[in-house]
Amino acid sequence: MNSYLKIATLLAATGIAAGCTEELNTPVADDELQSMESDYVAFGMVSFITANGVREGRVEADTAYVFEETGLANLHQMEIVFYEEETGRQQATVSGVAGEWNRETNRMVARGDVVLFLHADSSTIESQEIYYDPALGSVWSDSTTVRTMKDGTVTSGTAFESDMSFENIRIANARGGIRRVF
């Protein structure tokens, strides 16, 4: 082997060995993520909700912190799509900044600039917090609520409640352009 090549190889090997002894000071994750006590973290999470083999919903989140013992998942940048039982078509979509999903009961809450989009009439319901409980068969909010119809009619109130078919939507203390849509 050429003496120059031997010297270059020796210097490269020495440099690599020296680099391996240095401690890395760059963080792998921020402090909040490192202090999280979840069992695992899922990035780009997509999960389906089914009952008796029928798809009822889809839960998506940019990030999900999953706790196995309690069955809870804390969701960030989340979206829930509800499907019609008979046709399988999208019925409603809920999106929010954060939320919580009980994977055992499928009870959910979306928080932070929550928008509920109703596919049948293209209306939206906005609130800071929207709940869903399949055992009760209802969606509701105890926070200020604004419903905007496709034609621009706006109704606001202090809370709302609806069945899962979104045919019986009740807004508490309603104010604004209330009108019945047939």
Summary of the structure (lengths in Angstrom):
residues: 182
radius of gyration: 25.3
end to end distance: 89.5
largest distance: 91.4
contacts: 473
relative contact order: 0.09
helix: 13%
strand: 52%
